[in-house]
Amino acid sequence: MWLWFSKLGSPKWFYELSGKWLPWLIGPMALLLIVGIIWALLFVPPDYQQGNTIRIMYIHVPFASISLAFFPLMALAGTITLVWRMKLADIVAKTAAPLGAWFTALALASGSIWGSDIWGTWWIWDGRLTSMLLQFFLLIGVISLRSALEDAEAAAKACAVLSIVGCINVIVIKYSVDWWNTLHQPSSPFSLSNEAPNPPEVWIPLVIMIFAVYLFFAVSLILSMRNEILVRERRSEWVQQLVQAT
């Protein structure tokens, strides 16, 4: 297991292996996106209160869900960087931050569009919305901190610490609707019963979209990591050979 762990920390080994993963990720991602979007737009019945506005859920919920994964991922990668000083772990932390900012921004934007129709306002200082906005600024802070520090090792350590601290806000986001009386509704349970708040014809395409967005995140992260590896390892022999071969 330790041999596999040490191999995974090698940028060259990961670059070669991830090239084999991508086709197996892109195919299912595209299929799930097509099925989920068509199902959500054409076959999900209008909500008895929200009407067709409910269809925004199939974009907002997946983006909001995946956005909560970034700080734990960056914190884990940062911890590995601090303890074992693995290059690949720092590459994960660096490439995940911009992606996290984009996913969080999309969650905020889609939520505001949804809220403008349901709540009658684009924004309110609700516990869930405010903590999610704070996450966006924290991610921008991680990106800015890495850019501001010229010493790559010092930047990696500083961003690792900030990422670990940022996990506290993820807990706040998760439980904000329980801790405070807010406009944002709590999570709705899934049920196989047609009499449930979210019957199967509503939540099945939502699950499909969540899986599709998670695969989209995985593909985006791998592509970003591969690009960062080439930039960092551009003077190494294996990258030079790769450039000559292409």
N, C-alpha and C positions, 0 to 999 in steps of 0.2 A: 504494500500500500504506500509506503514511504517512497519507493522508487517511482510509482505512478505520480505521487504528489510532487516530487522533485522534477519529473518530466513536464508536468503541467505548468510548472513555473518557468519553463524554457520558452521564450518568445518564438524561436524557430520551430520547436515541436508543436506549439499551439497553432502557429500559422499554417503548417502543413496539415494538421488534423482538422482545423476549422474549415479549410477548403473542402473537405469531404462532408462536413456537416451541412453546409449551406444548402445544397440541393434538397436535402431531406427536410429542411426547415421551411424553405421558400415555397415549395409545392403545397404542403398542408396549410401554410399561412394564407396563400392566395385562394385556395379552395374554401377555407373557413370564412374569409372576408367576403367572398362573393355570395356564399350561402347565407351568411348572417345578415348582410346588408339587404339582399333581396327579400329575405324572410321578414326583416324588420320593417321595410318600407311598404311591402305589398300584401303581406298576409297577417300581420299582427292587427287585431281589432282595435279600433279607437277606444281610449279609456273613457269610462262613464263620466269622469270629472274633467280630465285634461284633454280629451279628444285626441287629435293627431299629434299634439305636442309631446305626448308620451314617447314618441319615436326618438326624441333627442336622448332618451335614456340609453339607447343602444350605442351611443357614442360617448356620452358623459361617464357612465358607470365604468366601462372598461378603462378609460383613461384615468379616472380618479383612482381606480383599484391599483393599476400598475404604478401610478405615481408614488404610492406608499412604499413600494419596494426599493426605491433608489437609495435612500439613506441607509437602510439596513445593509444593502449590497455594498455601498461605498464604505460603511463602517467595518464590515467584515474584511473587505479588501485592504482597507487602511490598517486594520489590526495585523493582518498578515505582513503588510509592508513594514510596520514598526517592529514586529517580532523577528521575522525571517528575511526581511529586505528582498522580497521577490520582485523582480522587474514586472512580471506579468500582473501581479496584484495591483501595483501602482498604475499600470496601464488600464486596468478595469476601473479603478477609482477615477482616473482622469477622464476617460471616455464616457463614463456613466453620468457624470455631472451635467454636461450640456444636454444629453438626452433626457435626463430627469427634469431639467428646466423646461424643455419643450413639452413633455407629457403633462407636467403640472400646469403650464400655461394653457394647453388645450382643455384640460379638465376645468380650469377656472372659466375659460371662454364659453365652453359648452354649458357649464352650469349657470353662467350669467344669462345666456340666451334662454335657457329653460326657466330661470327665475323671473325673467322679465314678463313672461306670459302667466306663470303660476302665482307669483308673489306680487306682480305689478311693479317690480323694480329690478334694475340691472344689478344692483349691489346693495348689500346691507352688512353691517359689521356683526354678522352672525359668527358663533364660535367656530363652526366647521369652515366657513369661508375665510375667516381671518387667519386661522391656523394654517390653512392651505396656502394662502397668500404669503404667510411667513415662510413656509417651506420653499416657495418660489424664490424669495429673496435670499434665503440661506444657500440655495443652490447657486444663485448668481454670485453670492459671496465666496463660495468654494472656487468657482471658475475664476473670479477676479483675484483671489488670493494666490492661486497657482500662477497666474499671469504676472502678478506684481513681484514675486520673489524670483530672483535670477538663479539662485542656487537650487538646482532640481531636487536634490536630496532634502533640503530644508523645506521646499514647497510641498513635497510628498508627505513629510511628517506633519506639517501644519494643516494640510488638507485632511489628513487622516484623523487628526484630533477633532477638527471642526465637524467632520462627518459623523464621528462617534457622538458628539454633543447633539448634532442634528436629529439623532434617533429619538431624543426626548420629545421633539415636536411631533414625530410620527404617532407616538402614543396619545398626545393631545388631540391630534386629528381624529384618530380612531374613536376615542371616547368622548369627544366634544359634545355630541348630541345626547349623551347620557349625563354628562356633568352639568350642562347648562340648558336652560329652557330656550331653545333656538328655533328659528323657522325651518331649518334643514331637517327633513324627516329622518328618523332612524332607519336602519337597514330593514328591508321587508323580507320575511321568510319565504323560501321556496316550498311549494307543496304540489303533490301529484293530484290533489283534489281540484276539480273545476270550480268549486265554491271558495277556494282560497283567494287572498288578496292578489296574489300573482299566480294564476293558473299556468299549466304547462305551455300553452300557446304563447304566453308572454315571456316566461323565463327561459325556455329552451333556446330561442335565438339570442337571448342575452348571454347565456353561458357560451354559446358558439362565438359571439363577438369578443367575450373576455379571453377565450383561448386564442382567437385570431390576433388580438392586440398583444398578448403576451408573446406569441411567436414573432410578431412584428418587432417587438422590443428586442428579442433574442437575436434576430437577424441584424437589426440596426446596431446592436452592441458589438456583435462579431465583426461586422464590416468596419466599424469605427476602430476597433482594436487592431484589426489587420492593417489598417492604414497607419495607425500610430506605431505599430511594430516596425513597419517599413521605414518610417521617419527616424525612429530611434536607432534602428540597426542598419542604417543606410551604408555605413562604412564596413560592415561585416562582410566576410567572404561569401556567405550563402545568399545575402541580398544582392551582392554584385553579380553572382552567377544567375540569380533569378532575373535581374534586369537584362543581362546579356541574352538570356534564353527567350525573352519576350521582345 
